[in-house]
Amino acid sequence: MSLDRLSWPLRTERLAIRPATVDDLDALGRIQNLPEVAAWLPSSPGTQDDYLLRMGRASLLPRTLAVELGPVPIGELYLHVTAGWAQREVADDARNSMAEIGWGFDPAYQGHGYASEAASELVRACFLDLGVRRITASAFADNERSLRIMERLGMRRETHGVRTSLHRSAGWVDHVVYALLADEWAGDGRPAAGGAQA
Ligand SMILES: CC(C)(COP(=O)(O)OP(=O)(O)OC[C@H]1O[C@@H](n2cnc3c(N)ncnc32)[C@H](O)[C@@H]1OP(=O)(O)O)[C@@H](O)C(=O)NCCC(=O)NCCS
């Protein structure tokens, strides 16, 4: 799905969120290459060229949103809108019905609620502006800071995989998937009363 349907930038009380461009890659690559950030991400810290190659190979730029505090990119959100699983006759109805989201923030700006604030606005935009019906996020089970964001967003732990994911230094570790349906979302991280369709 083209993200042109959204009116950019998305704004929160403190932040602006917009599709990342090639001009953001220096700043975002520096953050992703920090060992304490990369520890939880698919790729190990490397050079800026490694990062650019990865972004290009996996075509990740269109799924990356830059989060700015004033003029400074302090982190990124991941957004991938996909189809829900469906039987063939109803497959068209399931197109663009799900969104996978993620986040990575500069350690210098962690511990201030910025990631939760940005992710909460992304959830709102997914449900209300893009019309998706289910949002998921996943993480190593011991990534407590990331799990706390999912819980603040009101997401439900849907899967706990036991030693399903191979971490480059910790070995086979548990992995969790959280989800939130539009009719479970209250807009403020609390479960929706009565589960009315959003
Ligand atoms: C996951 C990650 C984004 C979490 O960052 P974070 O700074 O803990 O998250 P937030 O920005 O939402 O900040 C929340 C913290 O700020 C605190 N905080 C301080 N001032 C605040 C304010 N004004 N408003 C809200 N929260 C505030 C909260 O109490 C909370 O602390 P706690 O979790 O100890 O209770 C960050 O650790 C990261 O980038 N990790 C590496 C990459 C990664 O793991 N990505 C996810 C892969 S699944």
PDBQT file of the ligand as one rigid body, heavy atoms in Angstrom, charges set to zero:
ROOT
HETATM    1  C1  LIG A 201      12.746  -0.371  22.282  1.00  0.00    +0.000 C 
HETATM    2  C2  LIG A 201      13.104   1.090  22.494  1.00  0.00    +0.000 C 
HETATM    3  C3  LIG A 201      12.610   1.935  21.328  1.00  0.00    +0.000 C 
HETATM    4  C4  LIG A 201      12.449   1.551  23.820  1.00  0.00    +0.000 C 
HETATM    5  O1  LIG A 201      12.895   2.841  24.136  1.00  0.00    +0.000 OA
HETATM    6  P1  LIG A 201      12.344   3.550  25.452  1.00  0.00    +0.000 P 
HETATM    7  O2  LIG A 201      13.034   4.842  25.562  1.00  0.00    +0.000 OA
HETATM    8  O3  LIG A 201      12.408   2.607  26.607  1.00  0.00    +0.000 OA
HETATM    9  O4  LIG A 201      10.795   3.762  25.140  1.00  0.00    +0.000 OA
HETATM   10  P2  LIG A 201       9.976   5.103  25.270  1.00  0.00    +0.000 P 
HETATM   11  O5  LIG A 201      10.603   6.166  24.428  1.00  0.00    +0.000 OA
HETATM   12  O6  LIG A 201       8.578   4.783  25.013  1.00  0.00    +0.000 OA
HETATM   13  O7  LIG A 201      10.219   5.525  26.768  1.00  0.00    +0.000 OA
HETATM   14  C5  LIG A 201       9.566   4.844  27.793  1.00  0.00    +0.000 C 
HETATM   15  C6  LIG A 201      10.245   5.161  29.097  1.00  0.00    +0.000 C 
HETATM   16  O8  LIG A 201      10.351   6.564  29.271  1.00  0.00    +0.000 OA
HETATM   17  C7  LIG A 201       9.849   6.912  30.582  1.00  0.00    +0.000 C 
HETATM   18  N1  LIG A 201       9.432   8.320  30.510  1.00  0.00    +0.000 N 
HETATM   19  C8  LIG A 201      10.164   9.342  31.004  1.00  0.00    +0.000 A 
HETATM   20  N2  LIG A 201       9.563  10.514  30.732  1.00  0.00    +0.000 NA
HETATM   21  C9  LIG A 201       8.414  10.234  30.085  1.00  0.00    +0.000 A 
HETATM   22  C10 LIG A 201       7.360  11.026  29.568  1.00  0.00    +0.000 A 
HETATM   23  N3  LIG A 201       7.394  12.354  29.631  1.00  0.00    +0.000 N 
HETATM   24  N4  LIG A 201       6.338  10.379  28.945  1.00  0.00    +0.000 NA
HETATM   25  C11 LIG A 201       6.292   9.057  28.869  1.00  0.00    +0.000 A 
HETATM   26  N5  LIG A 201       7.282   8.246  29.330  1.00  0.00    +0.000 NA
HETATM   27  C12 LIG A 201       8.327   8.832  29.946  1.00  0.00    +0.000 A 
HETATM   28  C13 LIG A 201       8.786   5.883  30.838  1.00  0.00    +0.000 C 
HETATM   29  O9  LIG A 201       8.514   5.742  32.222  1.00  0.00    +0.000 OA
HETATM   30  C14 LIG A 201       9.450   4.641  30.269  1.00  0.00    +0.000 C 
HETATM   31  O10 LIG A 201      10.368   4.089  31.154  1.00  0.00    +0.000 OA
HETATM   32  P3  LIG A 201      10.169   2.555  31.680  1.00  0.00    +0.000 P 
HETATM   33  O11 LIG A 201       9.986   1.700  30.461  1.00  0.00    +0.000 OA
HETATM   34  O12 LIG A 201      11.440   2.317  32.407  1.00  0.00    +0.000 OA
HETATM   35  O13 LIG A 201       8.941   2.595  32.516  1.00  0.00    +0.000 OA
HETATM   36  C15 LIG A 201      14.630   1.277  22.636  1.00  0.00    +0.000 C 
HETATM   37  O14 LIG A 201      15.064   0.592  23.772  1.00  0.00    +0.000 OA
HETATM   38  C16 LIG A 201      15.408   0.781  21.422  1.00  0.00    +0.000 C 
HETATM   39  O15 LIG A 201      15.512   1.483  20.416  1.00  0.00    +0.000 OA
HETATM   40  N6  LIG A 201      15.986  -0.427  21.552  1.00  0.00    +0.000 N 
HETATM   41  C17 LIG A 201      16.841  -0.977  20.510  1.00  0.00    +0.000 C 
HETATM   42  C18 LIG A 201      16.078  -1.376  19.271  1.00  0.00    +0.000 C 
HETATM   43  C19 LIG A 201      14.947  -2.325  19.604  1.00  0.00    +0.000 C 
HETATM   44  O16 LIG A 201      14.989  -3.114  20.546  1.00  0.00    +0.000 OA
HETATM   45  N7  LIG A 201      13.917  -2.277  18.758  1.00  0.00    +0.000 N 
HETATM   46  C20 LIG A 201      12.768  -3.147  18.900  1.00  0.00    +0.000 C 
HETATM   47  C21 LIG A 201      13.069  -4.467  18.305  1.00  0.00    +0.000 C 
HETATM   48  S1  LIG A 201      11.666  -5.556  18.607  1.00  0.00    +0.000 SA
ENDROOT
TORSDOF 0
